Amino acid sequence: MDLNLLRRRGHDEWHIAPRGKMRVPGVIYATEALIRDMDEKVYEQVTNVATLPGIVNASYAMPDAHWGYGFPIGGVAAFDPDHGGVVSAGGVGFDISCGVRLLRTGLMVEEVQPVKKRLADSLSHRVPAGVGSTGQVRLGNHDMEAMLAGGARWAVGKGYGTHEDLEFIEEQGRMAGAKPEQVSGRAKRRQQDEMGTLGSGNHYLEVQQVVTVHDAEVGAVFGIREGDVVVSIHCGSRGLGHQIGTEFLKSMAVSAARYRVELPDRELACAPINSEIGQEYLGAMRAAINCALANRQILTHLVREVFADLLPEARLSLLYDVSHNTCKVEDHVVEGTPTRLFVHRKGATRAFGPGHPELPPSLRSVGQPVLIGGTMGTASYVLVGTEESMALAYGSACHGAGRSMSRHQALRRWHGRDVVKDLESRGILIRSPSMRGIAEEAPGAYKDVSEVVDAADEAKLAKKVARLEPLICIKG
């Protein structure tokens, strides 16, 4: 990206002054090196979002920002329904509520090493992954409606996990306001056999080791220390969320003229929050959030079963579950006044600071865990929300490394089997049904996650707590 397009306001904060039809400025949080490597499309998309009706304060982009559909991936924007604010299917994305949850095992690395290969094989066998993968959970009409309304609470009620898990999931495991009746029959059919599956793309299940604790005080509250083994699950709402995004993007684009919404890009299709279609989308999107929460809860149950077979001394407890790709109703201070806003986070995670009432009591003193995943074979990080973040970008942070090249480019550069051999030589076991998928997700296809995390830390979007490195990675 051309730095001449931006005005530097801090070491890791860059502003785009309003021009043309922009209603607010654009703000990008990143190091100079990350900014230079960003596609010019990020600039274009940040400025396009800034033209949407009812946007408040600014159109934001996180340090991992890259070109997405409509909004940049890593984009954050909030809208005020009382001032014509809109909800955008492109501002949420297709993989609604894609997210990460982290499980502590209570084990140290040396306890896992003797069964590492068996553990990798068993997880690969028990957890379905890949394009079109199906699970053992089959949902009839009644259970489908109950799942879409109940989320992880429904899953726990079916025996997948414990009530203690719910305390450490956003929205306590269930997104209120879901309207399963707004989810099409086609979307439901796509999901009826996909519960408890990872899917493909950048989704994964990893067994990881904590290699560095950057903040011992917060680490103690989170219950993680150097040498610990943890499990990370990254997936979303599968075919159901994708179908909802596809259908509502079309209907919002068609209805834009009726609502007198001028779109700088058709991919930014949106509708007034208080409109009929806006409310229908919110109901369907919230049902998809519940689908993702239920899916990760079922996967947690499957992982616990595997550990119980091979490492019965393990006690897999949930540290936290965070979602990306959402639009949530939140209270934020705008020009000194508490205001209810609809906050879009696309490829960005909530990062609430200490004392926030929506956090579990046991975590409230330090802030919300922020889980930033790397890609296959690279580090991941645990961070914590900060007080400053609440005023910077509505308590938001980045969600991962962010791609630096397309999947097609990655396929031309790497072969899946070579990637697997290279990672195995470094002690990282990869299990996947698709060598093509591995090549597409090669570590070199992504930005340096440590650089992205350092930028988030320096900008005070979130504070580093621990660095994790993979031992086993299950990919789609």
Steps between C-alpha positions, in 0.01 A plus 500: 500500500621851417579677828421833334133403517514499881576734786698349785350574843717268710756223468230253395204721410431636152210725395319556171338843494135509383467573130224468244204321655684379811297583813784422742878452478672167451741368763748216451701357790825349372875542488654681206625170361153343519343808339748488210415134439123555503313481172369834368157332518513535880514878459213489252283281720566698819394818321195333344377383841538859624226608255227278646202665675508531878867406544647633825850638571703324231544203268771289664746236380708271719872416454417181307275683251482369144260508209164342578146495367361852545664574833870430531578191704606656827237772459299649789213749473210600725163640399237695691143381423358834616694684229423278202763239583519189283583134542714348226526133411833586335612655829448169678618264229407154380648292783278653765644472853814324388697498824757345728474326834791398720497203735748442781595134544678508836787312332862590434677438170701208630178317594364526144814420300488118552151479342532790257465297179211295636334821617534656154357190331211470745404868473513476122279190509246638751467860375359530145684758287506613139268636232151353542599302807213355701480399864319244710240753618193498275245774559132456428270800470432532873866477604603739222263768630609437859870518407459826309319653797714347774860493377753343735231480770308263274816294448570477874138396555561216254802381700777676308695665779417653834309803627832639625607534134221749433641758740809536281327546165390836363129556572525209747468263209175628353445806280169661592269621226557207264213429262530151354195569284709754304750230404412348164424135450807470278728638771355255753540207261867590446555482876300195601799265464783749567479549877820403678721553193799726436449579135787620284699812417674661795306299758696266724527302820840533665671350800743771609763569761538824693857606421504852648293681758533875446278606791529270800223672698239468227632154409436386857140626481458322166653183644779465245877467556804412294512133403122453518317316224183664368255426221374761255190456282439738209179464296163661437144453379594287198255479207214663688684826561627512143150450362355774721772742389445416133122541514489823697775666297281452194181621663674801659652600167159483332330701777768773530320739264172454686668610823693776318832349599773594253758223477858584396548127444230236448689278745410750775132413460318607815163605638387739773517328836138587571374381161319173441790342312749634757311330780462179299874487439583565866271214602658260250855615579445448873373150427825438307700626799320239710580237239871583523496495881324163499743365241807595706333354809447163329859503375615566858313189610668291230843628600432418864405147403830452318702631794301283741602192299871580469574736789232437764678727749426802276233746611394709203354824630394794285702821530283694256315493168507811276319564173603684186260602222212636704277802547417553866297756693732665753506810717792735432576859594465735203601862561450447872157339467428126549353386169361168380678404177502212254868407482616309191821302541615318189814299559532681831436391857341665800762613753319644801714651772514444879179546693262451209171358632467247217816315608494201736565604863821295513646694204350843558793636698743463208284515186379274223726232353577580137598196292702574187570196288796453273492276198613141473846461650528850643445648844168610647450747782288565805447870572271692733273797436608841627328806637644701212349267240148594604565854377710405195278268295202397713704245695624313193821329392630296208413131467797342323802553280309590185584365155785654305423310178201332342432129514574473127839664552572261788415199282749614240776534759455199732410131488302360791721198563811718514333726757406198713855360489653837585274549801553143619876563498426782745299270726154612379267220388246592230190296427272596211287331233620753240855564382360785289354658813836477675674675210239777503559549873880481492658714774666725242161601357430708811643809663733462796257445788755624754529831316121533489470422872780742589315772309178427689692508828681824420176667388339383830221317320592202718797399718716194442465225759645180350649353183390153391666268249341194334575137572213354295282666236181351352404681177213475256 
